[in-house]
């Protein structure tokens, strides 16, 4: 898998999923779903490097664009989590009160 610079980790997403039922809006779940699709697309483009070497430059560009989208979605999710109090000022996920 490609290195994802400045993106939210899969572990952090799992922790956020534990919190999303605390709000009525489906916004975080939808963002996580889109992020998962973007990451699947990124994986797909990297597989195309070897399958279609004649189009390698196009696939590299698509992969780079996909990684930019990943970063934007990750930043959006993190900021949302801050707004909702799921992440504190030290960027640590706040334990859910049960």
C-alpha positions as CSV (number, residue, x, y, z in Angstrom):
1,X,0.0,0.0,0.0
2,X,1.1,3.5,-0.7
3,X,2.2,5.7,2.1
4,X,-0.6,8.1,3.1
5,X,1.0,11.3,4.3
6,X,-1.1,13.4,6.6
7,X,-4.2,11.2,6.5
8,X,-6.3,9.7,9.1
9,X,-5.3,6.2,10.1
10,X,-7.6,3.2,9.8
11,X,-7.3,2.8,13.6
12,X,-8.5,6.4,14.2
13,X,-11.4,5.8,11.8
14,X,-12.5,2.8,13.8
15,X,-12.4,4.9,17.0
16,X,-14.5,7.6,15.4
17,X,-17.0,5.0,14.3
18,X,-17.5,4.2,18.0
19,X,-18.7,7.8,18.4
20,X,-20.9,8.5,15.3
21,X,-24.1,7.1,16.8
22,X,-23.9,9.9,19.4
23,X,-25.2,12.4,16.8
24,X,-28.2,12.2,14.5
25,X,-26.5,13.4,11.4
26,X,-25.1,10.7,9.1
27,X,-22.3,13.1,8.0
28,X,-19.4,11.2,9.6
29,X,-20.5,7.8,8.3
30,X,-21.0,9.2,4.8
31,X,-17.5,10.8,4.9
32,X,-15.9,7.5,6.1
33,X,-17.7,5.7,3.3
34,X,-16.4,8.1,0.7
35,X,-12.9,7.9,2.2
36,X,-13.0,4.1,2.0
37,X,-14.0,4.3,-1.7
38,X,-11.2,6.8,-2.4
39,X,-8.7,4.5,-0.7
40,X,-9.9,1.5,-2.7
41,X,-9.5,3.6,-5.9
42,X,-6.0,4.5,-4.8
43,X,-5.2,0.8,-4.4
44,X,-6.7,0.1,-7.8
45,X,-4.6,2.8,-9.5
46,X,-1.4,1.4,-8.1
47,X,-2.3,-2.1,-9.4
48,X,-2.7,-0.5,-12.8
49,X,1.0,0.5,-12.9
50,X,2.1,-3.0,-13.8
51,X,-1.0,-4.1,-15.6
52,X,-0.9,-1.2,-18.0
53,X,2.6,0.1,-18.2
54,X,1.9,2.1,-21.3
55,X,-0.5,4.2,-19.2
56,X,1.7,4.5,-16.2
57,X,1.9,8.3,-16.2
58,X,-1.9,8.6,-16.2
59,X,-2.3,6.1,-13.4
60,X,0.4,7.9,-11.4
61,X,-1.5,11.2,-11.9
62,X,-4.8,9.5,-10.8
63,X,-3.1,8.0,-7.8
64,X,-1.7,11.4,-6.8
65,X,-5.1,13.0,-7.2
66,X,-6.7,10.3,-5.2
67,X,-4.1,10.8,-2.4
68,X,-5.0,14.5,-2.4
69,X,-8.6,13.7,-2.0
70,X,-7.7,11.3,0.9
71,X,-5.9,14.1,2.6
72,X,-8.8,16.5,2.2
73,X,-11.3,14.0,3.5
74,X,-9.1,13.1,6.4
75,X,-8.7,16.7,7.4
76,X,-12.4,17.2,7.1
77,X,-13.1,14.1,9.3
78,X,-10.6,15.2,11.9
79,X,-12.0,18.8,12.1
80,X,-15.5,17.4,12.4
81,X,-14.4,15.1,15.2
82,X,-12.9,18.2,17.0
83,X,-16.2,20.1,16.5
84,X,-18.1,17.2,18.1
85,X,-15.6,16.8,20.9
86,X,-14.4,13.3,19.8
87,X,-10.8,14.6,19.5
88,X,-9.2,16.8,22.1
89,X,-6.7,19.7,21.6
90,X,-3.8,17.2,21.8
91,X,-5.3,15.3,18.8
92,X,-6.2,12.3,21.0
93,X,-9.5,10.5,20.6
94,X,-11.6,11.1,23.7
95,X,-12.9,8.0,25.3
96,X,-16.6,7.6,24.9
97,X,-18.6,7.9,28.1
98,X,-20.8,4.8,28.4
